[in-house]
Amino acid sequence: MPGKSRNNTDFFSQVYEVTRLIPWGRVTSYGAIARYLGTGRSARTVGWALNASHAGGEFVPAHRVVNRNGLLSGKLHFGNSTTMQQLLQNEGIIVEDDRIVNFSEKFWDPASELD
C-alpha cells in the first residue's frame, strides 16, 4: 500500500464519497469507481482505499465494491471470509462461489448514474 500522502488521502476521500452513493442492493467495481474519478488505471488503489476505510470513523459500504467479474475479491478484508457475502446477501444480492450471480443486473455504474 502506498504511503498516505496528501494526494492519496484526497483520492481515498473521493473513493469513499462515491462508494457511499452506491444504492442499497446494488454493487459496482473497483475499476468503475476509478474511471468515474478520472483515474481508470487505478482500480487497485481504489481497493487499497476501501481496505483502509474499515479503520475510519464513518461507515463506507465497501462490501458493495467487487472486481470487474463480480467476484468478492476483497472478502478477506472484512474480518473473516464470509462477512462480505453476508452483507451482500442481507441486501438481496445472490452470491455463489464468491461471485455475484446476477452481477449485470445489480451493477451500478457511477459514470452513468451520477453524471
N, C-alpha and C positions, 0 to 999 in steps of 0.2 A: 504494500500500500504506500502510495507516495506520501511525503510529508505534508502536513496541513499548512500550506502557505495561504496567504490571503485569497489567492485565486481559487485554490481548492475549496476553501471554506465558502466562498461565494458560489462556486459551482455546486457544492453539496447542498447549500440552501436552495438553489434553484431546482435541484433534483427533488428535494423534499416538498417544495411548493407544488410541483407537477404531480408528484405521487399522491399528495393529499387530495387532488382533484379527481382521481380515478373513482368512478362511482362504485358503490356497494354492488357486489355481484358481477363486476367486470374486472378484466386484467389487461395489462399491457406488457411490453417487453423492454428490456434494458436499452436496446437499440432504438426503439420508438421514442423513448424519453431523450436519448442522446440526439437524435435527429431533430426533435422538436426544439431542443436547446441550441441547435446550430452546430453541434459537435458530433456529427454522425459516426465518427470513428472512436468514440469514447464510451461505448457500451460497458466496457469493463470498469471504467471509472464510475459509471452510474452504479454498478454493482458494489463497488467499494463504499460509495456514499451511503447506499441503503444498508450495508452491513454496519456502518458506523452509526446509523440512525437509531439503533437499539439502545445506545448509551445516552441519547439526548433526552430532554425533558418532555417534548411534545410528541404525541403519537404520530407516527408515519406508517401508513398501511403498506409496508414493504412486501407483505405476503402477496399483494396483488401484482407484483412485477416478476415475470418469469423470462426464460430465454425465448428466442425467436421461434422455437418449435413447440412452445407450450410446456416445456419441461421445468420442473421445480428445481432448477439448478442451484438456488440459494438456500435450499431447505436446511442445510446443516448449520446455518447461522441463526436459527430460531430456538436454540436450546436443546432440541432433540430432533430426530429425523421425521417426526410426524406432525409437529406443531403447524408448519406452513400448510400442509394438506388439510388439517383440521380446520384452520381458519378459513381456507377457501371453501371447504365443504359447508361450513356454517353459513356461507353466503350463497349457497345453492350451486356452486361450481362442482362439476363432476371430475374427479381425479382418479385415474387408474394407472398403476405402474409409474408413478411420479410424473404423469403427463395429463394436462387438461384435455378432456375428451372432446369437448365442443369449443375448442380454442378459437376458431374463426368467428363463431357466434358471440363469444364473450369478449373478444378482443376490442379494446378501446384505444384508438389512435389519437394522441393529443394533437397531432398536426391537423387532423380533420375536425376534431371535436372542439378545439379551443380557438381555432383561427376563423 
